[in-house]
Amino acid sequence: MDSAEGEYGGGLLDVSGWSLSDLDGLPSTPLTSALRRLVDEAGSGPVAGFQSAL
């Protein structure tokens, strides 16, 4: 087992060093589709949330 897979749960992409421009330049993948959907929805209005703690 690769230590990176064990540490991060395996199969996850580390894009922490990439800029949004770098990510935008990727070919069409499920990752780019999800990012575009998030960006498109970001301007759709306010989002309400809450935090519950005991």
C-alpha positions in Angstrom: 0.0 0.0 0.0 1.3 3.4 -0.9 1.7 5.7 2.1 0.0 8.6 0.3 -3.0 6.4 -0.3 -3.2 5.3 3.3 -2.7 8.9 4.6 -5.3 10.5 2.3 -7.8 7.7 1.8 -6.6 6.8 -1.7 -7.8 7.9 -5.0 -7.9 11.6 -4.1 -6.2 14.2 -6.2 -4.1 16.8 -4.5 -4.7 20.1 -6.3 -3.7 22.3 -3.4 -0.8 23.7 -5.4 -2.8 24.5 -8.5 -4.4 27.9 -9.3 -8.0 28.2 -10.6 -6.5 29.1 -14.0 -4.6 25.8 -13.9 -7.8 23.9 -13.1 -9.7 25.7 -15.7 -7.2 24.6 -18.3 -7.8 20.9 -17.7 -9.6 18.9 -20.3 -13.2 18.0 -19.7 -13.3 15.6 -16.7 -15.7 15.0 -13.9 -13.5 17.3 -11.7 -13.7 20.2 -14.1 -17.5 19.6 -14.5 -17.9 19.8 -10.7 -15.8 22.9 -10.4 -17.7 24.7 -13.2 -21.0 23.8 -11.5 -19.8 25.2 -8.2 -18.6 28.4 -9.9 -21.8 28.8 -11.8 -23.9 28.3 -8.6 -21.7 30.7 -6.6 -23.5 33.7 -8.1 -27.0 32.3 -7.8 -27.7 34.1 -4.5 -27.3 33.7 -0.7 -26.9 30.3 0.9 -28.3 29.8 4.4 -26.7 27.4 6.8 -26.5 26.6 10.5 -24.2 24.9 12.9 -25.6 22.7 15.6 -23.6 21.8 18.7 -24.5 20.2 22.0 
